[in-house]
């Protein structure tokens, strides 16, 4: 599915989760980074009605998904002993999430370091 449509954020999220479950952390990092690179305006899951319709992103849902992906990425990076990259991902989660659940998770992980 990714080879067909690299702009489907949900596919990257699901593949990342699968790689985590299988212990393929480097591949999980790649998928989470790909997910984070897809802007809301290009996300196929946010496409409007009808063929060829432009995406209609939900900005709040996008920010929540970005923050959750940052936390997931950071967890994998910590397992890979890539602390600086994990810190960057957690700091990004806090910026993206504002005061939502992912921000609290990110702060908790930062405090553990």
MARDREN-880492 format. One record per residue (C-alpha): residue number from 1; residue in one letter; x, y, z. Coordinates in nm, 3 decimals, decimal comma. Example, Ala and Ser with C-alpha at 12.3 -4.5 7.8 and 13.67 -1.06 7.14 Angstrom:
% MARDREN-880492
NODE    i  aa        X        Y        Z
NODE    1   A    1,230   -0,450    0,780
NODE    2   S    1,367   -0,106    0,714
This chain:
% MARDREN-880492
NODE    i  aa        X        Y        Z
NODE    1   X    0,000    0,000    0,000
NODE    2   X    0,284    0,242    0,075
NODE    3   X    0,439    0,184   -0,268
NODE    4   X    0,103    0,274   -0,421
NODE    5   X    0,021    0,575   -0,204
NODE    6   X    0,299    0,715    0,017
NODE    7   X    0,072    1,000    0,124
NODE    8   X   -0,158    0,785    0,336
NODE    9   X   -0,049    0,867    0,691
NODE   10   X   -0,259    0,587    0,839
NODE   11   X   -0,074    0,325    0,634
NODE   12   X    0,258    0,451    0,771
NODE   13   X    0,118    0,446    1,128
NODE   14   X   -0,007    0,091    1,092
NODE   15   X    0,317   -0,030    0,935
NODE   16   X    0,513    0,136    1,215
NODE   17   X    0,301   -0,043    1,473
NODE   18   X    0,350   -0,375    1,293
NODE   19   X    0,727   -0,328    1,282
NODE   20   X    0,728   -0,246    1,655
NODE   21   X    0,530   -0,562    1,729
NODE   22   X    0,776   -0,766    1,523
NODE   23   X    1,080   -0,606    1,686
NODE   24   X    1,191   -0,439    1,361
NODE   25   X    1,269   -0,107    1,527
NODE   26   X    1,470    0,047    1,242
NODE   27   X    1,182   -0,017    1,003
NODE   28   X    0,938    0,127    1,256
NODE   29   X    1,149    0,444    1,276
NODE   30   X    1,137    0,474    0,898
NODE   31   X    0,757    0,446    0,892
NODE   32   X    0,700    0,690    1,177
NODE   33   X    0,934    0,941    1,013
NODE   34   X    0,747    0,899    0,683
NODE   35   X    0,417    0,955    0,862
NODE   36   X    0,548    1,274    1,022
NODE   37   X    0,672    1,401    0,686
NODE   38   X    0,327    1,391    0,519
NODE   39   X    0,160    1,731    0,556
NODE   40   X   -0,210    1,739    0,643
NODE   41   X   -0,295    1,889    0,305
NODE   42   X   -0,153    1,583    0,125
NODE   43   X   -0,292    1,311    0,352
NODE   44   X   -0,508    1,083    0,138
NODE   45   X   -0,722    0,990    0,439
NODE   46   X   -0,834    1,354    0,458
NODE   47   X   -0,941    1,363    0,093
NODE   48   X   -1,265    1,541    0,021
NODE   49   X   -1,564    1,382   -0,149
NODE   50   X   -1,534    1,267   -0,507
NODE   51   X   -1,238    1,160   -0,720
NODE   52   X   -0,960    1,414   -0,737
NODE   53   X   -1,108    1,625   -0,458
NODE   54   X   -0,851    1,815   -0,254
NODE   55   X   -0,785    1,698    0,101
NODE   56   X   -0,984    1,863    0,376
NODE   57   X   -0,764    1,822    0,684
NODE   58   X   -0,898    1,844    1,036
NODE   59   X   -0,623    2,052    1,192
NODE   60   X   -0,688    1,942    1,550
NODE   61   X   -0,700    1,573    1,458
NODE   62   X   -0,383    1,620    1,254
NODE   63   X   -0,199    1,775    1,551
NODE   64   X   -0,313    1,495    1,782
NODE   65   X   -0,199    1,232    1,530
NODE   66   X    0,135    1,409    1,484
NODE   67   X    0,194    1,419    1,858
NODE   68   X    0,099    1,053    1,901
NODE   69   X    0,337    0,959    1,618
NODE   70   X    0,616    1,161    1,779
NODE   71   X    0,570    0,974    2,107
NODE   72   X    0,563    0,638    1,928
NODE   73   X    0,878    0,732    1,737
NODE   74   X    1,051    0,844    2,057
NODE   75   X    0,973    0,513    2,231
NODE   76   X    1,139    0,322    1,946
NODE   77   X    1,436    0,560    1,937
NODE   78   X    1,487    0,512    2,311
NODE   79   X    1,497    0,135    2,262
NODE   80   X    1,760    0,192    1,993
NODE   81   X    1,960    0,407    2,239
NODE   82   X    1,922    0,715    2,019
NODE   83   X    1,852    0,955    2,303
NODE   84   X    1,907    1,283    2,123
NODE   85   X    1,670    1,191    1,842
NODE   86   X    1,415    1,066    2,098
NODE   87   X    1,440    1,395    2,288
NODE   88   X    1,374    1,587    1,964
NODE   89   X    1,070    1,372    1,890
NODE   90   X    0,935    1,422    2,242
NODE   91   X    0,987    1,796    2,227
NODE   92   X    0,802    1,800    1,896
NODE   93   X    0,518    1,599    2,053
NODE   94   X    0,482    1,863    2,322
NODE   95   X    0,471    2,140    2,062
NODE   96   X    0,220    1,953    1,845
NODE   97   X   -0,005    1,828    2,125
NODE   98   X   -0,028    2,151    2,321
NODE   99   X   -0,205    2,024    2,634
NODE  100   X   -0,347    1,699    2,502
NODE  101   X   -0,264    1,347    2,620
NODE  102   X    0,045    1,301    2,405
NODE  103   X    0,206    1,605    2,565
NODE  104   X    0,177    1,445    2,909
NODE  105   X    0,324    1,120    2,776
NODE  106   X    0,610    1,308    2,615
NODE  107   X    0,686    1,503    2,933
NODE  108   X    0,683    1,180    3,134
NODE  109   X    0,931    1,014    2,895
NODE  110   X    1,156    1,322    2,901
NODE  111   X    1,161    1,318    3,281
NODE  112   X    1,269    0,953    3,286
NODE  113   X    1,582    1,028    3,083
